[in-house]
Amino acid sequence: MLNPRSSLTLTAVSAGTQEAAINTYQALDQSILVSDGDYLNLDPRRENNADEMTGKEEPDVIYDNGSLASGSFNFSKLQPNQAAFLLAFGLGNCSTVAAGSGYLHTITPIDGDVDIARSNPSFTAGQRVGKTINKRRLASCFVDSLSMSFNADDWVKGSGTIKATGMHEDTVIEETVTALDNVTSITLAANGVQGATADERLDSVQVVRAVVGGGYVFANVTAVSATTPADITFDSLGGSGASVDYKVLYTPIEPGWATFPARITETPMRVSQACLHLGGAWDGSAFVGGSAVAATLQQFEYSLQNNMSIEFTFCAGGSFAGRAFRQGRSQTIKLTRNMRNMLMQRYMDSNEYFGLHLLCEGAEFDTGHKYTLELIFPRLGLLTAPISSGNKLVSEAGDLQVLEDATYGSVICRVKNLVSGYAQ
């Protein structure tokens, strides 16, 4: 029986390799552990004919203008691998070098565009809905925005909003077979049915319905053969021997992409493993100076907005978009701390620019090398820093704008783990 439990849903991506061109599928290379409810859904672009003279008061036709796709990936217990995936496709530029038995990935904002159709690199995503309901592959997915949040005594959390061109394929298809309305079996045109056992093949045939009298009569399917093409057996509809169309909704023998890759497993990061320095400077290889913000820090959140515009274009195929344009990158930081000095207020009063460094280190995977997430911001400015009270303590909430430094850019992200590369 088809199993609709949402915990059985799987998500996979082409994390290591970006697509060669827009709307060009890339091999899925890892499954990722997203939150329950994180689906990539199609966004249909449909319209009716209400603006045409149809001879009727109300519309009688719906035009299918294709679809886009969108969704979100939420990581309630962020792992370095998940952070690197979001950052590499969100910022767009990733270089990798060896680090002991692992790798150090340096991720920075892309300068310009990937090509004429894409501002940022795109990845292919796959989702298995439930256990056997459907598997869908979506081309040209883009990280439109991302955020990473650090709250005291909690897991590091991450999230990304995804936009896609809408190009996709499903393992479930519908085929029409013409036969008499009193038969007890039909044969598919060419395909076998997915499943190594009789029960699995029976699950793979979801619906058989016959067009009778302008409506549908649904057949009770009892068996599916292992042959190619497959024979589908069902209880007779009890007709008089007239020719009807049977619409068969089923999963044919699956293509290679429908076998999802293994998941990368790393220890999630705790906020207690993170240290933040405010007010220093990046010299190109290390963060120099600054003041440690430790026990007084309550919250830190980094956000990136790419403002991706997914556009239908000439020569795109008609049913999906052909361009993904970044309208303007913007990055912000929110920082809340117990107020013990006037440093942030002084930064704001004097409109002073400063740097920030956040380092989160986990377990050691090789001598001298730990799982690492590092965020470096060479140039920041304060927009607001209101003072308030919380838990009987004076607090201030800094709203910081990430600025682009003339030498070092706006952000340098470094992730160290055992994965060989991202968005290459």
Order of alpha helices (4+ residues) and beta strands (2+ residues): beta-beta-beta-beta-alpha-beta-beta-beta-beta-beta-beta-beta-beta-alpha-beta-beta-beta-beta-beta-beta-beta-beta-beta-beta-beta-beta-beta-alpha-beta-beta-beta-beta-beta
